[in-house]
Amino acid sequence: GDAITPEAVKAIMAARDPSLVRGADLYHAYCARCHGSNGIAGGVNPDLRDRVHALGAAFDPVVRKGLAGTSMPGFGNRLAPEDVAEIRRYLMALPRP
């Protein structure tokens, strides 16, 4: 079938928990280019729907500082810790693979 659009995901999130919309907006602004519009990347970039659960509390420092030896840059100069937490909450609300 057809893939779900980012707009549809945001509408579902808004209905479930309006606070997830900001996390979705931040994700699409900073993460979707490499990790896909719905957290599904493939290739060398991980599927974040599963990775966020595997990393748990380590997710936030990876986003803020980057990951050595990979193409993952740090966003600490562009995203506040609260922003990263909202992205994590958004990803945790997505269906897992």
Disulfide bonds with the S-S distance in Angstrom:
none
